[in-house]
Amino acid sequence: MRRGVLLSLLLGASILAASVAAPAQRRRGRTRTAAAPIVVRPVDLAGFKQLLHLDQKSNPEKAKPLLVNFWATWCDPCREEFPDLVKIDNDYRSQGLDFVAISLDDLPDIKTAVPKFLREMQATMPTYLLNVSDPEPAILSVDKSWTGALPATFLYDADGKVVFHQFGRITTSELRAAIEKLVGSKH
């Protein structure tokens, strides 16, 4: 009887041990680094205005050129231009260009579709979700001629003045030329 109980215990322990996953083995020569978590912060109208040129005027010694892109995961032209914007961010961030992406997706997408898309794009710029019931005041605070159509891209100089804007998909060469005038380096 004792022997049967002992065998049952050993069998149960071995099944339990086999069911616990062992750590994954690494292949030689390859190392994997954990991707930085994608954080998308909701922003209300007051926070939105602070992100834009109004914030630069309140702190002139830290003022930098600022690129702002309004987009959404459901917007095909937005998705098409995003790799170009990620490259621009990578090329110019070290030269003093700040870049903020503002999603106009629905609030539930802040933890699903938006971070998934940003991971796929390998985007690292700060991203915010415009969390307002009526986006019109935010749209009008950016540009009175903007209807809210996506994508929309605005480049501000260090004084908070819009020096470039594009409604619809960006023309990369035009945006780069405008950035070059502000940061003074060629790519």
C-alpha positions as CSV (number, residue, x, y, z in Angstrom):
1,M,0.0,0.0,0.0
2,R,2.8,2.4,0.9
3,R,4.5,1.6,-2.3
4,G,1.4,2.4,-4.3
5,V,1.0,5.8,-2.6
6,L,4.7,6.6,-3.0
7,L,4.5,5.7,-6.7
8,S,1.3,7.8,-7.1
9,L,3.1,10.8,-5.5
10,L,6.1,10.4,-7.6
11,L,4.0,10.1,-10.8
12,G,2.0,13.2,-9.8
13,A,5.2,15.1,-9.1
14,S,6.7,14.2,-12.4
15,I,3.6,15.2,-14.3
16,L,3.5,18.5,-12.4
17,A,7.2,19.1,-13.1
18,A,6.7,18.3,-16.8
19,S,3.7,20.7,-17.1
20,V,5.7,23.7,-15.8
21,A,7.3,25.5,-18.8
22,A,11.0,25.7,-18.8
23,P,12.6,29.1,-19.7
24,A,13.1,29.5,-23.5
25,Q,16.5,28.6,-24.8
26,R,18.4,31.4,-26.5
27,R,20.0,30.7,-29.9
28,R,23.7,31.4,-30.1
29,G,24.6,34.8,-31.5
30,R,21.2,36.3,-31.0
31,T,20.1,38.4,-28.1
32,R,16.6,39.7,-27.7
33,T,15.9,42.8,-25.8
34,A,12.5,43.5,-24.4
35,A,10.6,46.1,-26.3
36,A,9.8,49.3,-24.4
37,P,6.2,49.4,-23.4
38,I,4.0,51.5,-25.6
39,V,2.1,54.1,-23.6
40,V,-0.7,56.1,-25.1
41,R,-1.9,58.8,-22.7
42,P,-5.3,60.4,-23.0
43,V,-5.2,64.1,-23.1
44,D,-8.1,66.6,-22.6
45,L,-8.4,70.0,-24.2
46,A,-6.3,71.8,-21.6
47,G,-3.6,69.2,-21.8
48,F,-3.8,69.2,-25.6
49,K,-3.2,73.0,-25.7
50,Q,-0.2,72.6,-23.3
51,L,1.3,70.0,-25.7
52,L,1.3,72.5,-28.5
53,H,2.9,75.8,-29.0
54,L,1.4,77.4,-25.9
55,D,3.7,75.3,-23.7
56,Q,6.7,76.5,-25.7
57,K,5.9,80.1,-25.0
58,S,5.7,79.5,-21.3
59,N,9.2,78.0,-21.1
60,P,11.3,79.7,-23.9
61,E,14.7,78.4,-22.7
62,K,13.5,74.8,-23.4
63,A,11.7,75.6,-26.6
64,K,12.4,73.4,-29.6
65,P,10.8,72.8,-32.9
66,L,7.8,70.6,-32.6
67,L,6.2,68.2,-35.1
68,V,2.6,67.2,-34.4
69,N,0.8,64.5,-36.4
70,F,-2.9,63.8,-36.0
71,W,-3.8,60.3,-37.1
72,A,-6.0,57.3,-36.4
73,T,-5.6,53.6,-36.9
74,W,-8.7,53.5,-39.0
75,C,-7.3,56.1,-41.4
76,D,-5.5,54.4,-44.4
77,P,-3.5,57.5,-45.4
78,C,-2.4,57.9,-41.8
79,R,-1.2,54.3,-41.7
80,E,0.6,54.7,-45.0
81,E,2.6,57.8,-44.0
82,F,3.4,56.6,-40.5
83,P,6.7,54.8,-41.4
84,D,8.0,58.0,-43.0
85,L,7.1,59.9,-39.8
86,V,8.9,57.3,-37.6
87,K,12.0,57.7,-39.8
88,I,11.8,61.5,-39.5
89,D,11.5,61.2,-35.8
90,N,14.6,58.9,-35.7
91,D,16.6,61.2,-38.0
92,Y,15.8,64.5,-36.3
93,R,15.1,63.8,-32.6
94,S,18.8,64.0,-31.7
95,Q,19.0,67.4,-33.5
96,G,16.4,69.0,-31.3
97,L,13.1,68.2,-33.0
98,D,10.3,67.1,-30.7
99,F,7.6,65.0,-32.2
100,V,4.2,64.2,-30.8
101,A,1.6,61.9,-32.4
102,I,-2.0,62.5,-31.5
103,S,-4.4,59.8,-32.2
104,L,-8.1,60.5,-32.8
105,D,-9.1,56.8,-32.3
106,D,-11.8,55.9,-29.9
107,L,-11.0,55.7,-26.2
108,P,-11.3,51.9,-26.0
109,D,-8.5,51.6,-28.6
110,I,-6.0,53.2,-26.3
111,K,-5.0,49.8,-24.9
112,T,-5.6,47.7,-28.0
113,A,-5.4,48.9,-31.6
114,V,-3.2,52.0,-31.0
115,P,-0.4,50.4,-29.1
116,K,-0.4,47.4,-31.5
117,F,0.0,49.7,-34.5
118,L,2.7,51.7,-32.8
119,R,4.6,48.5,-32.0
120,E,4.3,47.4,-35.6
121,M,5.7,50.7,-36.8
122,Q,8.5,50.7,-34.1
123,A,7.3,54.1,-33.1
124,T,8.9,55.7,-30.0
125,M,7.6,59.2,-30.1
126,P,5.2,60.3,-27.3
127,T,1.7,59.5,-28.3
128,Y,-1.5,60.9,-27.0
129,L,-5.2,60.1,-27.5
130,L,-7.4,63.2,-27.8
131,N,-10.0,62.5,-25.2
132,V,-12.7,65.1,-25.7
133,S,-16.4,64.7,-26.4
134,D,-16.3,67.5,-29.0
135,P,-13.0,67.7,-31.0
136,E,-13.9,71.0,-32.8
137,P,-12.4,73.3,-30.1
138,A,-9.1,71.3,-30.3
139,I,-9.1,71.4,-34.1
140,L,-9.8,75.1,-34.2
141,S,-7.0,75.8,-31.7
142,V,-4.5,74.2,-34.0
143,D,-5.6,75.8,-37.3
144,K,-8.9,77.6,-38.1
145,S,-8.7,76.3,-41.7
146,W,-8.4,72.6,-40.6
147,T,-11.6,70.7,-40.9
148,G,-10.3,67.8,-38.8
149,A,-9.7,65.6,-41.8
150,L,-6.9,63.0,-41.2
151,P,-4.0,62.9,-41.4
152,A,-2.9,66.4,-40.5
153,T,0.7,67.4,-39.8
154,F,1.9,70.7,-38.3
155,L,5.5,71.8,-37.7
156,Y,6.0,74.6,-35.1
157,D,9.2,76.6,-34.7
158,A,10.8,77.1,-31.3
159,D,8.6,80.2,-30.8
160,G,5.4,78.1,-31.3
161,K,4.6,79.5,-34.8
162,V,3.3,77.0,-37.4
163,V,5.9,77.0,-40.2
164,F,4.6,74.0,-42.1
165,H,1.3,72.2,-42.3
166,Q,-0.1,69.4,-44.5
167,F,-3.7,68.2,-44.6
168,G,-3.7,64.7,-46.0
169,R,-0.6,62.5,-46.5
170,I,2.7,64.2,-46.1
171,T,5.1,64.9,-48.8
172,T,8.3,63.6,-47.1
173,S,10.7,65.8,-49.0
174,E,8.7,69.0,-48.3
175,L,8.4,68.1,-44.6
176,R,12.1,67.3,-44.4
177,A,13.0,70.6,-46.1
178,A,10.9,72.5,-43.5
179,I,12.6,70.6,-40.7
180,E,16.0,71.3,-42.1
181,K,15.4,75.0,-41.9
182,L,14.7,74.7,-38.2
183,V,17.4,72.3,-37.1
184,G,20.0,73.3,-39.7
185,S,21.4,69.8,-40.6
186,K,21.2,67.9,-43.8
187,H,20.1,64.3,-44.2
